[in-house]
Amino acid sequence: MFAANSKNMSLQTVSDFLDPVSLSAISGDEGFKHTQLGRHVAIYDESFPDVTEADVVLIGCGEMRGAGPDYRDWDSADSIRREFYALYHWHESVRLADLGNIRRGASLQDTYAALKTVVTELVAIGKKVVILGGSHDITLAQYQAQAGLQKLIEVTCIDAGIDLDMSSPLPSENFLMEMLTGEPNYIRHYNHIGFQSYLVHPQMLQTIDKLHFDCYRVGRVKENLEEMEPVIRNSNLLSVDISAIQHAHAPANKLTPNGFTGEEMCTLMQYAGLSPSLNTLGIYGYYSANDEHSLTAKQISHMLWYFMDGLHKGKEEASFEDRNSFHEFHLAFAEVETIFLQSKRTGRWWMQLPSGQFTGCSKNDYIIASSNDIPERWLRAVERDS
């Protein structure tokens, strides 16, 4: 059962919104081998699992009504599970629980409410939650779950487009408007990674820039993928649309042939696992009927494996109190004195803001500051704090 210190939650409250996983459907007659992930996950099949010791809790949500009436699939999460749990288990330090699938509500809003309830309770007791969707508008419920805790959060989306099209009747194409402008609002900062310019109206980018939000074009990201590590590290919520992955690597992506390679997306997911701040990760847009040879399900399963790999590596990171585990650099740039830290364990960088707080950065930010220039990442962070 859940930890005794969980607030206003009972096992029954959460399980009411969930359907168990059919192990026979995802593992076949022979089941999983001892060396495969499926044998090392606490799965809700016949009884609800104990998640007290779990680092990550997996939830399926196959809700596709936000993408239009042509999408009816509710079993996509199980297609991903079938591939994910067949992978070899390399990360003994990472404990995973699978709570099954959110029950389909009578309406789209009912499904949102069910997912919000489950995720809110899990985040409140300190669990990292991975959501296997579903159309991309399920991100709205993912956000509402964390907003329910009434804490400011940083949100990052990885998507080929930017879902702010108010001329579209589909929630999957306009949900960001409600998320970014709804009141009360708990978004401290928003990042968008991997947009493809020909899919985005120029004025949309201008509007986002005026809000001091950050958008990174796919070409710029691919030139130096490591620059996205601090962006993801500082995030609390990460939402991924498979449209960001090249069609050749994710055949279920019918929006564009271009985007990130499978390997690049796995690296971004490893960054997500490394993040100590990240509470929820949603992977959306997978429609199993559009998949060829289950290649997209395989791609997503590899992304999940690398997310676990990042979690495993992140457990090695030292706390800021242990300054002996960091290289410390005192710099002055543009009449500003600050401190850069580099972890001796993972090689990651942080920089100190005028408030005294440290925020994730890259080696390139340190190099820029060493040249007496102001790193753009530092400037944007200061603007948000002012």
Secondary structure, DSSP 8 states (H G I E B T S, - for coil): ---TT-SS--HHHHHTTEE---HHHHH-TT---TTBGGGGEEE-SSS----TT-SEEEEEE---GGG-TT-----HHHHHHHHHTTSB---TT--EEEEEEE---SSHHHHHHHHHHHHHHHHHTT-EEEEEESSTTHHHHHHHHHHTTT--EEEEEE-SS-S--TT-S-HHHHHHHHHHH-SS--EEEEEEEEE-GGGS-HHHHHHHHHTT-EEEEHHHHHH-GGGHHHHHHT-SEEEEEGGGB-TTT-TT--S-S-SB-HHHHHHHHHHHHH-SS--EEEEE---GGG-STTHHHHHHHHHHHHHHHHHHHHTT---TT-GGGEEEEEEEETTEEEEEEEETTT--EEEE-TTS-EEEE-HHHHHHHHTT---HHHHHHHHHH-
